[in-house]
Each structure stands twice: as structure tokens, then as C-alpha cells.
């Protein structure tokens, strides 16, 4: 998010004038780019992993499970 704010500022835009959806799309694209960069670097270093199926916190499945746990906290009155 910080890097995207810097990019938007360099473009002469104000992040507050952009839609939330547009900012999130740019953040997602930025993160996706660097997932690929890191994957390539790790593979070059010989680090073993399931590179075809990386663990990403930005996947819909991960986000859904996080919301489910949060809902349980709310139901229990912990929030």
C-alpha cells in the first residue's frame, strides 16, 4: 500500500481522489508482480517449494477463511 501511494504521488495524483476499488486493484497487481519476482529468486537459490501453488494471503480462499474466523470472534462477543 505504501509503495502504491508513492507511485500515485509520482504520477501527480492524490490517492484520496481515487476509488477504493482502483487502489485495491493496483495494490493487488503490485503484490502479484513481486510474488513472481520472489518465486523466481528463491528457485534460482535452490529453495524447494510448491512454486505452482504458493501460499498467498491475497487469495479469495484465504480472505474468506479470515472473515469466517473474525465472524466467530464477533459472535462470541470478543469484538
C-alpha positions, 0 to 999 in steps of 0.5 A, a space after each residue: 500500500 505504501 509503495 502504491 501511494 508513492 507511485 500515485 504521488 509520482 504520477 501527480 495524483 492524490 490517492 484520496 481522489 481515487 476509488 477504493 476499488 482502483 487502489 485495491 486493484 493496483 495494490 493487488 497487481 503490485 503484490 502479484 508482480 513481486 510474488 513472481 519476482 520472489 518465486 523466481 529468486 528463491 528457485 534460482 537459490 535452490 529453495 524447494 517449494 510448491 512454486 505452482 501453488 504458493 501460499 498467498 494471503 491475497 487469495 479469495 480462499 484465504 480472505 474468506 477463511 479470515 472473515 469466517 474466523 473474525 465472524 466467530 470472534 464477533 459472535 462470541 462477543 470478543 469484538 
